[in-house]
Amino acid sequence: MRKIEEIFLLIIYLFINFLFIYKYGIRQNYLNEFVLIIAYLFIIIIFFYLLDKIQIRKSTLKIAFFTTAISFFLFTIFINIYTDGNSVNVDRWSAMEASISALFNNQYPYTAIDHLNGRSSNLPGLLIIGLPFYLIGNIGFLQSFSFLLFSFTIYKSIHNFKAKILALFLLVFSISFLWEVYVKSDLMSNFIIILSFISLWYLKYKNANLEKPGLLAGFSSFLLLTRLVSIIPLTLLIFQAFINSSFNKKLKFILISTLILLVLAFIVLYNCPSIEVFKNNNPITLQNRQLPIFISLVVVIIPFFFSKKVISLEILIKYSLVFLFIPVFISFLISNFKYEIFDVINNSVFDISYFNIIMPFLIYYIAIKYDNYIKVNLKLD
């Protein structure tokens, strides 16, 4: 990983985790937050050096991969059981729980109040995803599930075990992901699910044409109604294939997509008491609050033009990463122009957890680039 692109990717990864270390490191009195940042940087550099220099048998790497995956999965289970969600100052878990509870009680989910007196911004697809974990009794187990899904995805789609280990390490040692697990946030899990879907679907069908249009329509429209920005990777995966497909496939895709969207919308809206209540309490307004509408529209439209350039999984992940990163980073910059950096980070003028939207794609793309690097070196040898 010696090219400029790989170095830049690693800088973004470190930058996001440094934000979390700084924000939460400043709240403890044991070690200075900058000492923690330097220590974290040292760990990452040492890992990359050892991974690159030490030759390890495939069987040993395989054992290490599965041991790490199982151990960390059990760790997330323990953290979710041990941590009282009501004690954390993040309400994503309780917003989801309150909304699902409202649905079961035939109430409008977006007026339900969470443990911090906030309201849910979860679109209906995400509420459905959270339902099994609500029924189990711990919304936080969604993070445990998403970790297993990410592990499965990299195991199936990344060729070399060193690259698989790298992806697993970067997720397990991501402070931003550890934060997500601790506070039972659904944000990164949402995009791990989207990443896994587009990656595994592309690997199986390539999407030069609209294969399995009914199934694809069902999955994609469901995932579209998890978070609005999910339209970016889904567009990159589907749009050009849709253009290239036959009329019958197009029609089937449109009909099933529309049906799924209407059903999901009905589930959350049928108990809405009035239009006025919907205007004042809906997830779309909440999800769009940090970025100007013009920028949001531009970022959503651009992937339609780039979809035709998606000729490999690597390009699909790269464009998804770029177009997801742009709106989050612009929003971060806008906040820094308006307010002091200390307030932006520590007083949550900007919610740094929004960077977790791109983290699964970033880690996965780094692993793909490293996998390619190993392949090239094997050929040279």
N, C-alpha and C positions, 0 to 999 in steps of 0.2 A: 504493500500500500504506500507507494512512494510518489505517486503522481499528485499534482496540485488538487485535483478533484477529491481524492481520498482524504487528503489533509484537511481540506475545507469541510468535508462531511464530519470529520472527527472534531473540528473546532466547533461546529454547530452543536454536536452532541455534548461536548464539554461545556459550552456556553449555557445550554439549557440546565444542565445539572449544577453548574456553578450558581445560577440564579436561586435554585432551591437550597443549596448549601448556605449561601449568603443569607437568604431570608430566614431560614430556621436556625442557622448556626448562631445568628446574632441574639437569639432568644435563650441561649444557655451560657453558663459562666465557666465551663470547664476548659474549653480551648477557643482561642480566637478564630473567628470565621475564616480568616484568610489562611491560617495554618491548616484548617480543615480542607480548604480548596487546594492548597499545595499538596497535601497528603493524598487527596483524591486523584489529582493529576499524576502524581508519582505512581500510584497503583495502576492507573490505566496505561501509562507509558511502559511500566515494567511488564504488564500482561502482554501488550503488543510485542514487545521485544522477545519475551520468552516464547510466545506463540510462533513467532517468525523464525527463531533460531533453533529451538529444540525439536529434534525429530522424535516423534512418538508413534508407536504402532497404531494402526487403525482400530484394532480390537480394544486397546487401552482408551483411545479417544471415545469410542462408542460407549464403553462402560462409564467414562467420566460424564458424557452427555446425559445418559439416562439417570445416573446417580444424582447429578445436579438438578435435573428436571424434577425428579420425584421428591428430592429433599426440599427444594424451594417450594414446590406445590404444598407439601405438608406444612412448611413454614407459614405460607399464606393462610392456610386453614387455621393454624394456631393463632396468628395475629388477629384474624377476624373474630375468633371466639374470645380471645383475651381482651381486645379493645372494645370499650363501651362507646358506641357511636355518638351517644349523647354528650360525651366528654370532649369531642373534637369540634373545632370551630369551622367545620365544612359541612354543608347540608345536602350534598348531592345524593347521598345514600337515603337520607330521610325524606328528601323531596320525591325520590322514586317510590319509596315505601308508602308515603302519604297518598301519592297519586294512585298507586295500585289499590290501596285500601279503599280509596274513594270509589274506584270503579266497582269493587265488590259490593259496595254499599249504595250503588246506583246514584252516585253523586258526580258532579262535574270535576274531573281530576285537577284542573288548573286553578281552582280556588282552594284546594286543600293546603293546609299550613304545615310546614315541616318543623323540626325541633329548634330552628333558629328564626321562626316566624317568617320564613321565605316561602316562595311558591315554585313549583316545578317548571322547568323548561324542556322536559323530556317529550319528544314526539312519540306517537303511539307505538311505533316499532320498537323503540327502546324500552317502553313499559312492558311490552310482550316479552322481550328478552329478559327483563328483570323478574318476570312472573315466577319462573321455577324457583328462583333463589328466595323470593318472598315467601313462597309456600314452604320451602325448607326451613325458613325462619331466620335467614341472615342474608341480606342483600349483598353484603361484602363478598360472598362466595363467588359472585360474578367475576371478580378479579382472579380468583383461583382457577376458574374455568377458562378465562381468557389466556392465562399463562400456559395452561396445557394446550390450548388451541394454537398459540404462537409456537410452542415447542414442536407440535405435530407438523405445523406448516413448514418450519425451517427444516425439519427432518425429511419431509417429503420433497422439498423443492430445491434445497441447497445440496450440491454434489459432495464436496469434500468435508470430512468431519472436522477439520480445523476451522473451516468457515462456519459450520454448525455451532461449534463450541464458542466461537467469537460472538455470534448472534445471541446465544444464550447468556454469555457473560455480560454483554452490553445491556441486556434487559435486567438481569438479576442485580447488576451493580449500578443501575440507573437510579439515582436518588429520586428522580421525578416519578419513577414507577413504584419505588418503595413508599413514597408519599401517597400515591394512589391506593396502594394496598392498605396502608395504615388508616387512612381517612375513609376508606370504602367508596372511593370515587369511581364512577362508571365511565369517565371520559376516555381514558386510554383503552379500556376494555372494548368500548364501542368501536374504536378504530383498529384494534387488533382483529376484531371480527370482520370488519370491512376488508382489511388487508388480506386476511386468510381467504376470504371468499374470492376476491379478484385474482389472487395469485393461483389458487388451486383450480379455479375455473379456467383461467388462461392456459395453465399447463395442460389441462385435459382437452380443451376445445380450440385453443389458439384464437378463436373468434375472428377468423378471416371472413366467416359467414356467421349468420345468426343461428348457431346450433342450439337445439333444445329451447326454442323461443318461449314456450310456456313456462318451463322451469326457471329460465333466466329472468323472465318478466316477474315471476313471483318473488324470487330472491332479491332482485335489484330494487323493485318498488318497495319491498319490506324494509330493506336497508336504507333506502332513500328517506324513509320516515323514521329514522333514528336521530340523525342530525343533518341540518341543511347542507353543510359543506361536504357531506358524503356524495353529493352530486358530482363532485370533481373526479374522484377515482372511478366512479361508476360510469360517467360519461366517457372517460378515456378508454374504459374497457369495452363499452357497448356501442357507442354512436356510429363508428365507421362500419362495424359489422351490421348494424341496422340498415345503414345506407346501401350496403352491398347485397342485402338479402332480398328474397322474392317478396312479391306483394302479399302472399298468404302468410308468410312468416312475420312480416311487418304487422299485418292485421291481427294475428294471434298475439303478438307481443303487446300491441297497444290495448287490446281488449282485456287481457289478463292483468296488465299493469294498472289499468283504470279500475278494474274490479277490486284489486288488492288495495289500492289507494282509497277507494270509496269505503270499503269495509273497515279499514283501520281508522279512517276519519270518523265514521259512524260510531265506532266503539267509544271514542273519547268525547264526541260532540252530542250524542243523543240525550244526555242529561244536562246540557248547557241551558240555563234558564232563559237567556235572552241574548240578542246580538250585542247589546251593550256590555254584558258580562264577558262575552267572547273578545270584544275589542280591548277590554282592560286586562284580561287574563288569558293570554294565549302564549304558547311556547315560541312562536316565530319572532315576536317582538323581543323576547328575552334573549334569544340566540343571536340576534342581529344588533344588539345594543352597543357593541364596542367598535364597530367598523362602519364608516360612511357607506350609505346605500350604493353610491356610484361605484366605489371600489369593489364592493361585494358583487355587483352585477358584472363588472369587467372580469373578475376572477372566475366567475361561474361560466361566462360565455367563452372565454379563451380555450378551455379544454375541448370544446366542440371542434375547433380548428386543428388541434394537435392530435386528435384521436386517430387520424389517418396515418400519423407518423409512428404509431405503436405497432412495431413489427417484432417485438420480443418482450418477454417478461421484464427484463432489465429496464427497457425504455418505459414500460407501463408504470413501474414503481418509481422511476426517476421523475417522470412528469407529475405523477400523483404527489410526490414529495415536494416538488418545486411549487406547484399551484396550491398546495395546502399551506406551505410555509409562508408564501407571500402575504396573504391577508392577516395572518397572526403577527408576523413581524412588522407589517405596516401599522397595525393597531398598537403594537408595543412602542414603535417610534413616535406615533402621534401622542401617546400618553406621556412620553418623555419630553416632547416639545412643550406640552401644556403644564407639566408638573415637575417637581424635583424628583430625581432618580430614587431617592430614599423613600418618598411617598409612593412612587409607582410600584416599587417592589414590596416594601415592608408594610405599607398601609393599604395594599391591594387596590390601588387606583387602577392598575392593570392586573388581571388575574393570570399569573404566570403559568398556571396549570393548563391554559389554552395551548401552550407549546407541546403538551402531551398528545395533541391531535396528530402531530407529525412524527412523534418519537418512534412508533412501530415501523413506519415507512423508512425512517432514517436508519434505524438499526438493521432492518432487512436489506436496504440498499447497500450499506457498508459491507454486510456479509456477502452479498452478490459480487461486489467489486473485489473483495478478498478472494472469493471462490475463483473468479476469473484470473486473478493474479497468480494463484496456485496452479491453475491449468496451464497458463503460459510458461511458468517456470518448469513444470513437469515436461512440457514439450521441448524446452530448451535443453533440459538434462538428457 
